[in-house]
Amino acid sequence: MDLYSLKMDEENVILLLSSLPRSYRPLVQMMLAGKPTLKLDDVAALLHENERLMGNVNSSNEGNALAVEISN
């Protein structure tokens, strides 16, 4: 990944994390404290896993989805 792509990925992570509701604050703080840099794919996976563990994700393919669009 080149420097520009890395910078864009980090900016998208910050935008995503800052747009989450207050109820996600502990998870966001854990993510920010845990790693010096965060990749968008890793953050999306953690958010999806958190939703699954909290029982907010249906076992079927129906329901809500977390969508992240990356534009360069």
Secondary structure, 3 states (H helix, E strand, C coil): CCHHHHHHHHHHHHHHHHHCCHHHHHHHHHHHHHCCCCCHHHHHHHHHHHHHHCCCCCCCCCCCCCCCCCCC
